[in-house]
Amino acid sequence: MGVETVGLTMRFGSFTALDDVSIRVRPGSFHALLGENGAGKSTLVKCMMGFYHATAGAMMVADKEVDVPDPKAAHALGLGMVYQHFTLVPALTAAENLVISRDDTPGIIDWRKEHAALSDFMDRMPFTVPLDQPVSRLAAGEKQKLEILKQLYLGRRFLILDEPTSVLTPAEADEVLGHVRQLTESGALTVLMISHKFREVTAFADDVSVLRRGRHAGGGRVADLSHDDMAAMMVGGQPPARDVDRAGERGAPVLQLSGINALDRSGLLPIRIDGLTVHSGEIVGIAGVSGNGQMELMEILTGQRPVSDGRIEVAGAPFHATRGEAQAHRVRCLPEEPLRNACAPRMSVAENLAFRTFDTAPDDGKRFWLDRKAMRQRAAELVAGFQVKTASLDSPIQTLSGGNVQRAVLGRELTGDVDLLLVSNPCFGLDFSAVAAIRSRIVAARNAGAAVLLLSEDLDEILELSDRVLVMSEGSIVHETPAAEADIAVIGQHMAGHA
């Protein structure tokens, strides 16, 4: 079943989120939708699914113009959507999740009859999940497969996948998308996938459409396009060159963790880190599926999570993440959720950008009064240099978008001399055009002699930037390899806890 948008336009007041967008998803095809953050991808699919009512334009389903006033109408036309975050009920079994998702589920369920029907349904599917297991016990890949099975069970013939592999290991991602590809090839399904991973687009998609600033910027058959071609469509020209050249040998140890013991946010998963060392002049990347202790490790390093045992040393001295220690050892941090972890939300952009230097005089001595003129001048330089979009330097930083808060914190932390840089998901929320520049700055810090610890859920980012790759699973470091010798399949097995 093919779906087409014709001149779709969506305005929110004076802001145009979609401007005359026309794309066609061929019946039985696997179609990828690319674009920077804010390009209009989510707005487009929400219009298609009836969450938004387009200001202008039309939609065609199976070559007939249709009206989609709400999601229920979209479902009736055979359109379904798998969201980025799971919508399953964790305490119920897979079978129970499927049955209760129907509109016609009876008040009293004949489970013998339902199980027989489900068994027949599963026999027709190219992949299976254990129907008798609670969803809470399923692996992430199995949950994603169940989300897809649920849409097929409900009779959807056109499926929108919103970043379907964001919480999966590489092996799980390839397995899930491989099954989806089989369904499209058999004619059972037509798929539109929102993605930011070029590798997955190249490996599984037939066609691609690219949005830029709310407009259709290009597309075509995936086989005819390179990654650079697609990137150029996204940013409106040639993508910026990525400077990731390695610079010489690593130096002395800067950060050392030994015998660290703590608990995660649930109080159930132990965090145990021993023998983690980062040297000057190297980037150590820690890969892992979300929820395996990476966030807690960053909290330990920044003094936000207590440890029951163990020792953290920076340049051979005990480190407790106080402001004085961070200044003395030139430690900088780019934490996850920067508005919550690295900002005072109600203070101005200029004040937040001055947190590192407000009490430091030009001669590195102590300042006992605020030089607001110097603070504003410095803030203006960082706002311009890191392309932070803000109405005013006096605006509370909480009024900025998530991506612009990230840019502001990056500007503050990546400026000046750095001996140790602690980074968590540095490009989350940033436009594609800014990612290369941010990564280049991280590499430049390493090349200038800094020790860099990079935690990221983007494995491509880890492999691109790191000199050594570590894998974190269930609260511990379970694998280490030089980046040049990294085997993505082996890394994926360790991320999944299967090695």
Sequence and secondary structure as in RCSB ss.txt:
>XXXX:A:sequence
MGVETVGLTMRFGSFTALDDVSIRVRPGSFHALLGENGAGKSTLVKCMMGFYHATAGAMMVADKEVDVPDPKAAH
ALGLGMVYQHFTLVPALTAAENLVISRDDTPGIIDWRKEHAALSDFMDRMPFTVPLDQPVSRLAAGEKQKLEILK
QLYLGRRFLILDEPTSVLTPAEADEVLGHVRQLTESGALTVLMISHKFREVTAFADDVSVLRRGRHAGGGRVADL
SHDDMAAMMVGGQPPARDVDRAGERGAPVLQLSGINALDRSGLLPIRIDGLTVHSGEIVGIAGVSGNGQMELMEI
LTGQRPVSDGRIEVAGAPFHATRGEAQAHRVRCLPEEPLRNACAPRMSVAENLAFRTFDTAPDDGKRFWLDRKAM
RQRAAELVAGFQVKTASLDSPIQTLSGGNVQRAVLGRELTGDVDLLLVSNPCFGLDFSAVAAIRSRIVAARNAGA
AVLLLSEDLDEILELSDRVLVMSEGSIVHETPAAEADIAVIGQHMAGHA
>XXXX:A:secstr
  EEEEEEEEEETTEEEEEEEEEEE TT EEEEEE TTSSHHHHHHHHTTSS  SEEEEEETTEEE   SHHHHH
HTTEEEE SS  S TTSBHHHHHHHTSTT  SS  HHHHHHHHHHHHHTSSS   TTSBGGGS HHHHHHHHHHH
HHHTT SEEEEESTTTTS HHHHHHHHHHHHHHHHTTS EEEEE   HHHHHHH SEEEEEETTEEEEEEEGGG 
 HHHHHHHHHTSS         S   SEEEEEEEEEEE TTS SEEEE SEEEETTEEEEEE  TTSSHHHHHHH
HTTSS  SEEEEEETTEE    HHHHHHHTEEEE SSHHHHS  TTSBHHHHHTTTTTTB TTS B SS  HHHH
HHHHHHHHHHTT   S TTSBGGGS HHHHHHHHHHHHSSS  SEEEEESTTTT  HHHHHHHHHHHHHHHHTT 
EEEEE S HHHHHHH SEEEEEETTEEEEEEEGGG  HHHHHHHHTT  
